[in-house]
Amino acid sequence: MTGRVLVLIGAMLLAVTACTNVPELDDEISPQLRNSRYPALIPLEDALGPPVDPQAEAQEIEEELEARAAALQNRARQLQAPQPDDGATTPDNAQ
């Protein structure tokens, strides 16, 4: 029973959408645009530029990530290094 109801509802929706009035696109184009020239077409290879070498690009990204990792590890070592006490004499606050 429910299958028949769904088919009936689907058929009614299809009938309603078939009656929709769609405006013609030709009426929306201005005469100036209608008489204008098409743009010059260029080959796709020229528009995209030279092909990218995926291995070279991957190597470059890997080197950049390794350099960033090394810099972060160096920064972590600096932060974990023992810090002088507040009252200790250092070259900056020596009297």
KOLVEX-510444 format. One record per residue: residue number from 0; residue in three letters; x negated, y, z of N, C-alpha, C, CB in turn. Coordinates in steps of 0.05 Angstrom, whole numbers, plus 5000, padded with zeros to 4 digits. Glycine has a CB too. Example, Ala and Ser with C-alpha at 12.3 -4.5 7.8 and 13.67 -1.06 7.14 Angstrom:
2
<node 0,ALA,<4736,4886,5156>,<4754,4910,5156>,<4736,4934,5156>,<4774,4911,5181>>
<node 1,SER,<4743,4955,5142>,<4727,4979,5143>,<4742,5001,5157>,<4718,4988,5114>>
This chain:
95
<node 0,MET,<4984,4976,5000>,<5000,5000,5000>,<4983,5025,5000>,<5019,5000,5024>>
<node 1,THR,<4963,5026,5017>,<4946,5050,5018>,<4930,5054,4993>,<4927,5049,5042>>
<node 2,GLY,<4923,5032,4979>,<4908,5034,4954>,<4924,5048,4933>,<4899,5007,4945>>
<node 3,ARG,<4950,5041,4932>,<4968,5054,4913>,<4971,5083,4919>,<4995,5040,4913>>
<node 4,VAL,<4973,5090,4944>,<4976,5118,4952>,<4951,5134,4943>,<4980,5121,4983>>
<node 5,LEU,<4927,5123,4948>,<4903,5136,4940>,<4901,5140,4910>,<4878,5121,4950>>
<node 6,VAL,<4909,5120,4895>,<4909,5122,4866>,<4929,5143,4857>,<4916,5095,4853>>
<node 7,LEU,<4952,5144,4870>,<4972,5164,4863>,<4962,5193,4869>,<4998,5159,4878>>
<node 8,ILE,<4950,5196,4892>,<4939,5222,4899>,<4916,5230,4880>,<4928,5222,4929>>
<node 9,GLY,<4899,5211,4873>,<4878,5216,4853>,<4889,5225,4826>,<4860,5192,4850>>
<node 10,ALA,<4910,5211,4817>,<4922,5218,4792>,<4935,5246,4793>,<4943,5197,4784>>
<node 11,MET,<4947,5253,4815>,<4959,5279,4818>,<4938,5301,4818>,<4976,5281,4844>>
<node 12,LEU,<4916,5296,4832>,<4894,5316,4832>,<4882,5319,4804>,<4872,5307,4851>>
<node 13,LEU,<4879,5297,4790>,<4869,5299,4762>,<4888,5315,4744>,<4865,5270,4751>>
<node 14,ALA,<4914,5311,4748>,<4933,5325,4732>,<4933,5355,4738>,<4962,5314,4737>>
<node 15,VAL,<4929,5362,4764>,<4928,5390,4772>,<4904,5404,4761>,<4929,5393,4803>>
<node 16,THR,<4880,5390,4762>,<4856,5402,4752>,<4856,5404,4721>,<4832,5387,4761>>
<node 17,ALA,<4871,5387,4708>,<4872,5388,4679>,<4888,5413,4670>,<4885,5363,4667>>
<node 18,CYS,<4904,5424,4687>,<4920,5447,4680>,<4905,5473,4686>,<4946,5447,4695>>
<node 19,THR,<4881,5472,4696>,<4866,5496,4703>,<4858,5511,4678>,<4841,5489,4720>>
<node 20,ASN,<4861,5537,4678>,<4854,5554,4656>,<4826,5564,4660>,<4874,5578,4653>>
<node 21,VAL,<4807,5555,4642>,<4779,5563,4644>,<4775,5585,4623>,<4760,5538,4638>>
<node 22,PRO,<4764,5608,4632>,<4760,5630,4613>,<4738,5622,4593>,<4752,5656,4628>>
<node 23,GLU,<4741,5632,4569>,<4721,5627,4548>,<4696,5643,4553>,<4733,5633,4520>>
<node 24,LEU,<4673,5630,4549>,<4648,5644,4554>,<4642,5665,4533>,<4625,5624,4556>>
<node 25,ASP,<4652,5660,4509>,<4647,5680,4487>,<4658,5707,4494>,<4659,5670,4461>>
<node 26,ASP,<4679,5709,4510>,<4690,5735,4517>,<4673,5749,4537>,<4718,5731,4528>>
<node 27,GLU,<4655,5735,4551>,<4638,5747,4572>,<4612,5759,4561>,<4632,5727,4593>>
<node 28,ILE,<4604,5752,4536>,<4579,5761,4525>,<4584,5787,4511>,<4567,5739,4505>>
<node 29,SER,<4567,5807,4518>,<4569,5833,4505>,<4559,5832,4476>,<4554,5855,4521>>
<node 30,PRO,<4569,5850,4459>,<4559,5851,4431>,<4529,5856,4430>,<4574,5872,4416>>
<node 31,GLN,<4518,5872,4448>,<4489,5877,4448>,<4474,5852,4454>,<4482,5899,4469>>
<node 32,LEU,<4483,5836,4473>,<4470,5811,4480>,<4474,5791,4457>,<4480,5800,4506>>
<node 33,ARG,<4497,5791,4445>,<4502,5772,4424>,<4484,5777,4400>,<4532,5774,4415>>
<node 34,ASN,<4476,5802,4394>,<4460,5808,4371>,<4430,5809,4377>,<4469,5835,4360>>
<node 35,SER,<4422,5804,4402>,<4394,5806,4410>,<4379,5782,4399>,<4391,5808,4440>>
<node 36,ARG,<4352,5785,4397>,<4335,5764,4386>,<4328,5744,4409>,<4310,5775,4373>>
<node 37,TYR,<4323,5720,4402>,<4313,5700,4421>,<4284,5706,4428>,<4316,5671,4410>>
<node 38,PRO,<4276,5700,4452>,<4248,5704,4460>,<4230,5684,4444>,<4244,5700,4490>>
<node 39,ALA,<4205,5692,4441>,<4186,5675,4428>,<4179,5651,4445>,<4159,5691,4421>>
<node 40,LEU,<4179,5628,4433>,<4173,5603,4448>,<4144,5597,4446>,<4190,5580,4437>>
<node 41,ILE,<4132,5588,4468>,<4104,5580,4468>,<4102,5551,4476>,<4087,5598,4488>>
<node 42,PRO,<4081,5537,4468>,<4078,5509,4475>,<4076,5506,4505>,<4052,5497,4462>>
<node 43,LEU,<4087,5484,4515>,<4088,5479,4544>,<4061,5477,4556>,<4104,5454,4549>>
<node 44,GLU,<4042,5465,4541>,<4014,5462,4551>,<4002,5490,4557>,<3997,5447,4531>>
<node 45,ASP,<4008,5509,4540>,<3997,5536,4544>,<4010,5550,4568>,<4002,5554,4519>>
<node 46,ALA,<4035,5545,4573>,<4049,5557,4595>,<4040,5545,4622>,<4079,5554,4592>>
<node 47,LEU,<4035,5519,4622>,<4027,5506,4647>,<3998,5509,4654>,<4033,5476,4645>>
<node 48,GLY,<3981,5515,4635>,<3953,5518,4640>,<3939,5491,4639>,<3948,5531,4667>>
<node 49,PRO,<3913,5491,4646>,<3898,5465,4644>,<3908,5445,4665>,<3868,5470,4648>>
<node 50,PRO,<3907,5420,4658>,<3916,5399,4677>,<3898,5398,4702>,<3917,5372,4664>>
<node 51,VAL,<3910,5392,4724>,<3895,5390,4749>,<3884,5362,4752>,<3913,5398,4773>>
<node 52,ASP,<3858,5361,4761>,<3846,5335,4766>,<3854,5326,4794>,<3815,5336,4762>>
<node 53,PRO,<3870,5306,4798>,<3880,5299,4824>,<3858,5290,4843>,<3901,5278,4822>>
<node 54,GLN,<3837,5277,4833>,<3815,5268,4850>,<3799,5291,4860>,<3797,5249,4835>>
<node 55,ALA,<3793,5311,4843>,<3778,5334,4851>,<3794,5351,4871>,<3771,5352,4827>>
<node 56,GLU,<3820,5353,4867>,<3837,5368,4885>,<3839,5354,4912>,<3866,5372,4873>>
<node 57,ALA,<3841,5327,4912>,<3842,5312,4937>,<3816,5315,4952>,<3848,5283,4931>>
<node 58,GLN,<3793,5314,4938>,<3767,5317,4950>,<3764,5345,4963>,<3744,5313,4929>>
<node 59,GLU,<3774,5365,4949>,<3773,5393,4960>,<3790,5395,4985>,<3783,5413,4939>>
<node 60,ILE,<3813,5384,4985>,<3831,5385,5009>,<3818,5369,5032>,<3859,5373,5002>>
<node 61,GLU,<3807,5346,5025>,<3794,5330,5046>,<3771,5345,5059>,<3784,5303,5035>>
<node 62,GLU,<3754,5358,5043>,<3732,5374,5054>,<3742,5397,5072>,<3715,5385,5031>>
<node 63,GLU,<3763,5410,5063>,<3774,5432,5079>,<3785,5421,5106>,<3797,5446,5063>>
<node 64,LEU,<3799,5399,5105>,<3809,5387,5130>,<3787,5378,5149>,<3828,5364,5124>>
<node 65,GLU,<3766,5367,5137>,<3743,5358,5154>,<3730,5382,5167>,<3723,5342,5137>>
<node 66,ALA,<3727,5404,5152>,<3715,5428,5163>,<3732,5439,5186>,<3710,5449,5141>>
<node 67,ARG,<3758,5439,5182>,<3776,5449,5203>,<3775,5431,5227>,<3805,5451,5192>>
<node 68,ALA,<3774,5405,5223>,<3772,5386,5246>,<3747,5391,5261>,<3774,5357,5236>>
<node 69,ALA,<3724,5395,5247>,<3699,5399,5261>,<3700,5425,5277>,<3676,5400,5240>>
<node 70,ALA,<3712,5446,5265>,<3714,5471,5280>,<3731,5468,5305>,<3726,5493,5261>>
<node 71,LEU,<3753,5453,5303>,<3770,5449,5326>,<3756,5432,5347>,<3796,5435,5318>>
<node 72,GLN,<3741,5412,5339>,<3726,5396,5358>,<3705,5413,5372>,<3712,5372,5345>>
<node 73,ASN,<3691,5430,5358>,<3672,5448,5369>,<3685,5467,5390>,<3657,5465,5347>>
<node 74,ARG,<3708,5477,5382>,<3723,5495,5400>,<3731,5480,5426>,<3748,5507,5386>>
<node 75,ALA,<3740,5455,5423>,<3748,5439,5446>,<3724,5434,5464>,<3760,5412,5436>>
<node 76,ARG,<3700,5428,5453>,<3677,5424,5469>,<3670,5450,5485>,<3653,5416,5452>>
<node 77,GLN,<3672,5473,5472>,<3667,5498,5485>,<3686,5503,5508>,<3668,5521,5465>>
<node 78,LEU,<3712,5496,5504>,<3731,5500,5525>,<3728,5481,5548>,<3759,5498,5514>>
<node 79,GLN,<3717,5457,5543>,<3713,5437,5564>,<3686,5440,5578>,<3715,5409,5552>>
<node 80,ALA,<3669,5457,5568>,<3642,5461,5580>,<3646,5473,5608>,<3624,5479,5562>>
<node 81,PRO,<3628,5466,5626>,<3631,5477,5653>,<3629,5508,5653>,<3609,5466,5672>>
<node 82,GLN,<3646,5520,5668>,<3647,5550,5669>,<3633,5559,5695>,<3676,5561,5667>>
<node 83,PRO,<3618,5580,5694>,<3605,5590,5718>,<3627,5600,5738>,<3585,5613,5712>>
<node 84,ASP,<3620,5598,5764>,<3638,5608,5784>,<3641,5638,5782>,<3629,5600,5812>>
<node 85,ASP,<3663,5649,5793>,<3668,5678,5791>,<3646,5693,5805>,<3695,5685,5802>>
<node 86,GLY,<3635,5683,5827>,<3615,5697,5843>,<3587,5691,5834>,<3618,5691,5871>>
<node 87,ALA,<3583,5674,5815>,<3556,5667,5807>,<3543,5689,5791>,<3557,5641,5790>>
<node 88,THR,<3517,5690,5793>,<3502,5711,5779>,<3497,5701,5750>,<3475,5718,5794>>
<node 89,THR,<3505,5717,5731>,<3500,5711,5703>,<3486,5735,5691>,<3527,5705,5688>>
<node 90,PRO,<3474,5731,5668>,<3460,5754,5656>,<3479,5778,5651>,<3448,5746,5630>>
<node 91,ASP,<3505,5773,5648>,<3523,5796,5643>,<3528,5812,5669>,<3549,5785,5632>>
<node 92,ASN,<3529,5799,5692>,<3536,5814,5716>,<3513,5814,5736>,<3561,5802,5729>>
<node 93,ALA,<3488,5810,5727>,<3465,5810,5745>,<3461,5839,5754>,<3440,5799,5731>>
<node 94,GLN,<3452,5841,5780>,<3448,5868,5791>,<3419,5874,5795>,<3462,5871,5817>>
